[in-house]
Amino acid sequence: MSGNEHSTNRDFDRDAAPDLTADGWPEKFARATVRRGRPPSANPKVSTTIRLSRDVIEHFKSGGRGWQTRIDAALREWIGKNDVA
C-alpha cells in the first residue's frame, strides 16, 4: 500500500497472511475460476431504442433509479391486460 492508502481492516495481521509465492499457490491460481460481475440471467433483457413522450420519461425518472425497470413492468402489465397475439 502507498502512504495515501489506508487498510479497511485495521485488525488485519500481515504476518498471518499466507505466502502466495510458496509452492502450490501458482497452480491453485491457474485452476481458479474467475467470476466477474453479475451472474448470467436465465432471461436476459434486450437492448433497444424506443421513442417515448417527454412527460412519460419525466414521470418514470422522477421515481429515481430503476426507471427503465418500472417502464418494463408497466409494459408487462399492459400486455397482461391486453393479450394481443
N, C-alpha and C positions, 0 to 999 in steps of 0.2 A: 504494500500500500504506500502511496505517496504521503507526504506530510499533510496534504489538504484533505485526505480521506479519513473517515472515521469508521471504525468497526461498528456494525449494527448489533453485535453480540459482545458486550463488554466482558462477559464471563468466559469467553472462548479462550481455551488454553492451546496456544500454537504448538507446544511440545507434545500434546496428547494427540494431535492430528497424525494420521498415518503418512509414512514416507511414500509418496506416489511414484518415486523413481525406483523403488525396490522391485525385485524380481516378481513377476506375475501381474503387476498392475498394467503394463502396456497391453498384454493380451486381453485382460478384462475390459480395458477401454475399447480395444478393437472389436470385441464382440458385443459391446453395449449397443442397444437400440436407441437412436436419437429421436426423441419426440418433441416437436416444437409446435406451439400454437394450439388452437382448439382441435379436439378430435373431429374427424370427418363426420359429417351429418349423413344420416340414412336418407334424408330427403332434402338435399341442398337447394338453396334458393338460386334463382337465375337472375343475373344482372340484366337490366333492360332500361330503356329510356321511355318515359311517358310524359306527356304534356298535360298538366293539371292547372286549374284556375288558381290564381294567386291567393284568393281567400281560402281555398281548400288547403293549400300548403301552409299558409299562415296559421290556420286553425290547428292543424296537426303539430306544427313546430312549436306552437305556444305551450304544448304539454311537455316540452323538454325532450331529453334524449329518448330514443326509441320511436320517433315519429314515423319512420318508414315501416316499422313493425306494426304500429297502430293502423296505418293505411292498409297494410296487408290483411290485418284482422277485419277491418271494415269491409274490404272487398270479399273476403271469405264469407262473412255474414250475409252480404248481399247475394252471393252465389247460392247460399243455403236457402234463402227465402225465394229466390227467383231461378230455380233449377231450369236453366235453358240449355238444352242439349243440341 
